[in-house]
């Protein structure tokens, strides 16, 4: 029984070695893909970038919110109507 197990292991190791050698040979024969590098100053193609949104800080709780969603009152910025009411009193 030990002889059979020995030969099974030898065959499996041989098959593994052949597979690794074939993979190495295939990888070696493939032409290298060159990445097309572009200068860093060149603009990206594709979808245009969105403009950065202005972020303001709530004068009551300190949370940051987009300026178009904030409540503006008396030169201050608030994250909600309730904070505007509480902060202005």
C-alpha positions as CSV (number, residue, x, y, z in Angstrom):
1,X,0.0,0.0,0.0
2,X,2.8,2.4,0.8
3,X,4.3,1.9,-2.7
4,X,1.0,2.9,-4.3
5,X,0.8,6.0,-2.2
6,X,4.4,6.9,-3.0
7,X,3.7,6.6,-6.8
8,X,0.6,8.7,-6.5
9,X,2.5,11.5,-4.7
10,X,5.3,11.3,-7.3
11,X,2.8,11.6,-10.2
12,X,1.0,14.5,-8.5
13,X,4.3,16.4,-7.9
14,X,5.3,15.7,-11.5
15,X,2.0,17.1,-12.8
16,X,2.3,20.1,-10.6
17,X,5.9,20.8,-11.8
18,X,4.8,20.5,-15.5
19,X,1.9,22.8,-15.0
20,X,4.1,25.4,-13.3
21,X,6.7,25.1,-16.1
22,X,4.0,25.5,-18.8
23,X,2.6,28.6,-17.0
24,X,6.0,30.1,-16.7
25,X,6.7,29.5,-20.4
26,X,3.4,31.0,-21.5
27,X,4.0,34.0,-19.3
28,X,7.5,34.4,-20.8
29,X,6.3,34.3,-24.4
30,X,3.6,36.9,-24.0
31,X,4.6,40.4,-25.1
32,X,4.8,42.9,-22.4
33,X,2.0,45.4,-22.2
34,X,3.2,48.9,-22.0
35,X,1.0,51.4,-20.2
36,X,0.3,54.5,-22.1
37,X,1.6,57.2,-19.8
38,X,0.4,60.7,-20.2
39,X,2.0,63.8,-18.9
40,X,0.6,64.8,-15.5
41,X,-0.4,68.2,-16.9
42,X,-2.5,66.6,-19.7
43,X,-6.3,66.8,-19.0
44,X,-8.2,63.7,-18.3
45,X,-10.6,62.5,-20.9
46,X,-14.1,61.3,-20.2
47,X,-16.8,62.8,-18.0
48,X,-16.2,66.4,-16.9
49,X,-15.4,67.0,-13.3
50,X,-18.0,68.5,-11.0
51,X,-17.2,71.8,-9.4
52,X,-16.3,71.6,-5.7
53,X,-19.1,72.6,-3.5
54,X,-18.6,75.2,-0.8
55,X,-19.0,73.8,2.7
56,X,-19.9,75.9,5.7
57,X,-19.9,75.1,9.4
58,X,-23.1,75.3,11.5
59,X,-22.6,78.1,14.1
60,X,-24.6,76.1,16.7
61,X,-23.4,72.5,16.6
62,X,-20.3,72.8,14.3
63,X,-21.4,70.2,11.7
64,X,-20.3,70.9,8.2
65,X,-23.0,71.2,5.5
66,X,-23.0,72.2,1.8
67,X,-23.7,76.0,1.5
68,X,-26.7,75.4,-0.7
69,X,-28.3,73.3,2.0
70,X,-27.5,75.5,4.9
71,X,-29.8,78.1,6.5
72,X,-28.2,81.6,6.2
73,X,-29.4,84.2,8.7
74,X,-27.7,87.3,10.1
75,X,-24.4,86.5,8.4
76,X,-24.3,83.1,10.1
77,X,-24.8,79.6,8.8
78,X,-27.0,76.9,10.4
79,X,-27.5,73.3,9.5
80,X,-31.3,73.4,10.3
81,X,-34.1,75.8,11.1
82,X,-34.1,74.6,14.7
83,X,-30.4,75.5,15.1
84,X,-31.0,78.8,13.5
85,X,-33.8,79.5,16.0
86,X,-31.7,78.3,19.0
87,X,-28.5,80.0,17.9
88,X,-30.0,83.4,17.2
89,X,-31.7,83.7,20.5
